[in-house]
Amino acid sequence: MTKGLFITFEGVDGCGKTTQIELLKNYFEKLGKSVLLTREPGAKGLGTKLREILLNYDGEVSPNCESFLFLADRAQHIDTIVKPAVERGEIVLCDRHTDSTVAYQGYGRGIDLEQINLLNNIATSGMKPDLTFIFDIDVETSMSRVGKNKDRMESAGIEFFKKVREGYLAIANQEPDRVKLFDGIRTIEDIHSDVVKAVESKFILVK
């Protein structure tokens, strides 16, 4: 491996992706790789301000406005954090990216999917993840894991999250080369083992 990598982690809230990001970070670091852990929305700087609005604003937010705020955060994130890190040869592990907008704002909020894909492409300047992991869990499990203290997005309701889950399953079906779908109900160790196998089968990791 002579260049950096961009790997994203997706799924409904409570799916376990954050745990799997940390485990994969440890795996790469044991191989001596330089790893950058980041997230959308709100990696740092301007993004933190946008994250606060998106997750905690207590007034009405229209679906279009919500989409554009996520896209604005993404454009800043790609240009100032992700792309420079990949160009330096780092492995970037990102908690949520373009697939979240497709699943949440496209399938969940009902924004036109063709429009979402076009805007995602503009926000990222055409940059796509090298590999994406989606961790699938049923909505009832998601709700129970999130608990009672929900942010604005987590409070959208069970029917919304059923649509989001359908969106993620559709994405995995449409892009099997990039997207790897895992059953998020299994043990943390079993899921991590499959994540590592997927990484090793796709990339040549010079040790």
N, C-alpha and C positions, 0 to 999 in steps of 0.2 A: 504494500500500500504506500504510494508515493504522494498522495494528496489527502486533504481532509475529507471528512464525511459529515453528512447532515442526516440525522436519524430522528424521527418524530414518534411521539407516543400519544395515542388517542383512546377515547372511550367515554362512556357516560360517567357522570360524577360517581366517585366511590368504586371505580373499576379496578383500582390497584396500580394504575400506571406510574404514579409517583414512586412507589416502592420499587417497581421494576427499573425505573430510570436510575435510581441510586445503586441498585445491584449491578446494572450494566456498566455504570461509571466505574465501580470498583473492579469489575472484570477487565476493562480496558486499561485502567491504571496499573493493574498487576502485570500487564504486558508492556508497561513503560510508555503508554500513549498519553498525549496531552489531551485532556477532556474538558470541554466547556458545557456546564449544565445551565440551561436557560428555560424560559417559559413564555407562553402567550396567553393572555395579555400581561403586560407589566414586567418585562425583564429588569429594567432599571431606567433611571432618568425620566424622560417624558412618558415612557410606558407605564411607570408606576402611577402617574396622574390619571392616565386613561383607564387603568385597571380599577382604580378607586371609583370612577364614574360608572363603569360598566357593571361592577359587582355590587355597589352599595348605594347608588343614586336612588332616592326614595320617591321620585316623581315618575311621571309617564315617560317612557322611552319608546319611540316608534320602531318597528322592525327595521325599516330602512336606516334610521339613525344608528341603531345598535350595530347593524352590519358595517356601516362606514366607520364607526369608532374602532371596531375590531380590525378593519382593514388599515386604518391609519396607524394603529399600533404595530401591525404586521410590517408595513412599509418601513417604519422606523427601525424595527427589530432586525429585519433582513439587511438593510443598508448599513447599520451602525454596529451590529453585533455578529450576526450569523455569517454573512458573506466574508467579512474580514477574517474571522476565525478559520473558516474553511480554507481560505487562501493562504493562511499561515500554516496549514497542514494539521489543524486541530480536529478532533472529533466532537461535533456539536450534538448534544442530546437535548431535545426540546419537548417540553410538556405542552402539547397542543400546537396546532398550526392550521394550515388551510382546510384540512378535513373537518376540523371543528366548525368552521364557518359553513361548510356544505351541510353538515349534519344538523347543527343547531339553528342557523338562520335559514338555510335552504329547506331541509325537511321539517325542522321544528316550527319555524316561523312562517314558512310558506313563501319565502322569497324565490323568485325564478332561478332555477339551478344554472341555466346558461349564463344568466347575468352574474351570479355568484362566481362561477368559474372564470369568467372574463375579468372581473374585478380582482379576484385572487391573483390572476396572472399579472395584472398591472402592479399590484402591491408588492409582488415578489420579483418583479422584472424577469419573470419566467423561470426563476430558480425553483427547483423541486427537490423534495427529500430524496436521498438515495435509498432509504428504507423507512417504512412506517409500520409500527405495531399497533393493532387495535385489540383491546382487551374487552371481551364481550361478557356482560352480566345482565340478568333480567332486571327490569325496572324496580321491582319490589326490593330486591337485594340492594340496588343502588340507593333507594330512599332510606333503607334501614342503616346503611353504612354512613350516609351523610349526616343523619341525626336531625335534631330539632333546630339547631342553629344554622339556618340556611342563608346564603347570600341571595341577591336578586335573581341570578340565573338559576340557582338550585331550587328556587321557590316557584318555578314555572308550572309545576303540576305533573301528575302522572301521565296524562294523555300526551302532553308535550314531549316527555322523555321517551315514550313509546315510539313516537315519530323520529326522535333523534337516534334511537337504537336502530330503527329500520334504515335510517340514513347511513349509519356506519356499516351495517351489513351489506347494503347496496354498494358502497365504496369498495369494500373488500372484494366483492364479487366482480366489480368492473375492472379493478387494477391488481390482479393477483401477483404480478411480478414485483410491484413496489410494496404492496400492502400484505402483511401477514396477520391473520386473525387468530386469536387465542381465546379459549374458554377461561374467563377470569374467575370462575368459581373454584378452580383447582388450587392446590397448595402453592404458596409463593415459590417454593423451591422447584416444583415441577414446571411452573410457568417460566421461571428464570432459565432453567435448563433448555427449554425450547427456544427461548429468545437467543441464547448463546449459539445454539445449533443453527438458527436462521442467519445470524451474523456470520458465522464461520462458513456457511455454505454460499453466501453471497459475495463475501469479500476475501481477498488474499491479505492476511494480516502478517506483515513481516515482523517476526519476533526477535 
